């Protein structure tokens, strides 16, 4: 038996903000629960694997999210700098007095 955990980060208009992040893992089948004496052991195995996969998929999705946030911030800063400069304006070196 398998479980698929998928995280999709979307904009308010439901367009994708990042690519989906997915983890697939094997989990114990129903037949593994053979009786009360093994229930705790089988459930613990299921829970441990599911939590590890969830943490892994969330970490990767967060990394993708933060990477996109960083790209957006950089492009906004560059746009703002370009809007504040005239097309024919050149950089003027600053004159600094040296202190002796």
ChimeraX attribute file (.defattr): number of C-alpha atoms within 10 A of each C-alpha:
attribute: neighborCount
match mode: 1-to-1
recipient: residues
	/A:1	8
	/A:2	9
	/A:3	13
	/A:4	12
	/A:5	14
	/A:6	14
	/A:7	17
	/A:8	13
	/A:9	17
	/A:10	13
	/A:11	9
	/A:12	8
	/A:13	6
	/A:14	9
	/A:15	9
	/A:16	12
	/A:17	15
	/A:18	18
	/A:19	13
	/A:20	15
	/A:21	18
	/A:22	17
	/A:23	15
	/A:24	14
	/A:25	14
	/A:26	12
	/A:27	18
	/A:28	15
	/A:29	11
	/A:30	9
	/A:31	7
	/A:32	13
	/A:33	15
	/A:34	10
	/A:35	9
	/A:36	8
	/A:37	9
	/A:38	12
	/A:39	13
	/A:40	12
	/A:41	13
	/A:42	17
	/A:43	15
	/A:44	12
	/A:45	13
	/A:46	16
	/A:47	13
	/A:48	12
	/A:49	16
	/A:50	20
	/A:51	11
	/A:52	12
	/A:53	19
	/A:54	18
	/A:55	12
	/A:56	15
	/A:57	20
	/A:58	18
	/A:59	13
	/A:60	15
	/A:61	21
	/A:62	16
	/A:63	12
	/A:64	18
	/A:65	16
	/A:66	13
	/A:67	12
	/A:68	14
	/A:69	12
	/A:70	12
	/A:71	11
	/A:72	12
	/A:73	11
	/A:74	12
	/A:75	11
	/A:76	12
	/A:77	11
	/A:78	11
	/A:79	11
	/A:80	11
	/A:81	10
	/A:82	11
	/A:83	10
	/A:84	8
	/A:85	11
	/A:86	8
	/A:87	8
	/A:88	6
	/A:89	7
	/A:90	8
	/A:91	7
	/A:92	6
	/A:93	6
	/A:94	6
	/A:95	6
	/A:96	6
	/A:97	6
	/A:98	5
	/A:99	4
	/A:100	3
